[in-house]
């Protein structure tokens, strides 16, 4: 359900940005540090949106990779805990078997 809402919000934002860009088609002067250029505002808006998406995508990749690393660490810790639990269970079984054998009634003569 969460993914559906993200898709819906993404589509709505894309429509709003497209309408905003289409309305603003006037030519504007863009000042780079070393040069100036006159471009249509629609290209500036769409370029800014694309650069923002690229930055978001790169940050998301970093987050996903760190989560994958955390998952591997947690899985290793889980396996270690499962081994320790299995060892403790086997130790308890052996101890209880010994106690049962020791507590058996002795025959009376």
C-alpha positions in Angstrom: 0.0 0.0 0.0 2.9 2.3 0.8 4.3 1.9 -2.7 1.0 2.8 -4.3 0.8 6.0 -2.4 4.4 6.9 -3.5 3.5 6.2 -7.1 0.3 8.4 -6.9 2.2 11.2 -5.2 5.0 10.9 -7.8 2.5 11.1 -10.7 0.8 14.2 -9.2 4.1 15.9 -8.7 5.2 15.1 -12.2 1.9 16.6 -13.6 2.3 19.8 -11.4 6.0 20.2 -12.6 5.0 19.7 -16.2 2.2 22.2 -16.0 4.5 24.7 -14.3 7.2 24.2 -16.9 4.8 24.5 -19.8 3.4 27.8 -18.5 6.9 29.3 -18.1 8.3 29.2 -21.6 9.9 32.6 -21.7 13.6 32.9 -22.4 15.8 33.7 -19.3 19.4 34.5 -18.9 21.3 32.0 -16.9 24.6 33.1 -15.3 27.2 30.4 -14.9 30.3 31.5 -13.1 32.3 31.7 -16.3 29.6 32.4 -18.9 26.1 33.6 -19.5 23.5 31.9 -21.6 19.9 32.6 -22.6 17.7 29.5 -22.4 14.0 28.9 -22.2 12.7 28.7 -18.6 11.1 25.3 -19.3 14.6 23.8 -19.9 15.9 25.3 -16.7 12.9 23.9 -14.7 13.2 20.5 -16.2 16.9 20.4 -15.8 16.7 21.4 -12.2 14.1 18.6 -11.6 16.3 16.1 -13.3 19.4 17.1 -11.3 17.3 16.9 -8.1 16.1 13.4 -9.0 19.7 12.3 -9.8 20.9 13.6 -6.4 18.0 11.8 -4.7 18.8 8.6 -6.6 22.4 8.7 -5.6 21.6 9.3 -1.9 19.1 6.4 -2.0 21.7 4.1 -3.4 24.0 4.9 -0.5 21.2 4.3 2.0 20.3 0.9 0.4 23.9 -0.2 0.4 24.3 0.7 4.1 21.1 -1.2 4.9 22.4 -4.3 3.0 25.6 -4.1 5.0 23.5 -3.9 8.2 21.4 -6.8 7.1 24.5 -9.0 6.6 25.8 -8.0 10.0 22.5 -8.8 11.7 22.2 -12.2 9.8 25.7 -13.1 11.0 24.8 -12.2 14.5 21.5 -14.2 14.3 23.4 -17.3 13.0 25.8 -17.0 15.9 23.0 -16.7 18.4 21.2 -19.7 16.9 24.4 -21.8 17.2 24.8 -20.7 20.8 21.1 -21.6 21.5 21.5 -25.0 19.9 24.6 -25.6 22.0 22.8 -24.6 25.2 19.9 -26.8 24.3 22.1 -29.8 23.7 23.9 -29.2 26.9 20.7 -29.1 28.9 19.5 -32.3 27.3 22.7 -34.1 28.3 22.5 -32.8 31.8 18.9 -33.8 32.3 19.6 -37.3 30.9 22.3 -37.7 33.5 20.1 -36.5 36.3 17.3 -38.9 35.3 19.8 -41.8 35.3 21.1 -40.7 38.8 17.6 -40.4 40.3 16.5 -43.9 39.2 15.3 -45.9 42.2 17.8 -48.3 43.6 16.6 -51.9 44.0 16.1 -53.0 47.6 17.1 -56.4 48.7 
